[in-house]
Amino acid sequence: MSKIMHVQTVLVLDDIEALKRKTGESSTKDALAKAVHHYLECEYTHVEDMWAKKLERVVSRKKEEI
């Protein structure tokens, strides 16, 4: 069984609204939960240079297409 902890943070209202749009959630709580889950599962968050890794993948895909 997992433990549940209530947490709070301060965010800019524009960032919260953008997060809700991007996640497709209407509530702040659900949007934040979805964003945190994605961050923990995303392979790029564990890479030292995330942007270089993404760029490598795009370049390799483009080479395969050619």
Order of alpha helices (4+ residues) and beta strands (2+ residues): alpha-alpha-alpha
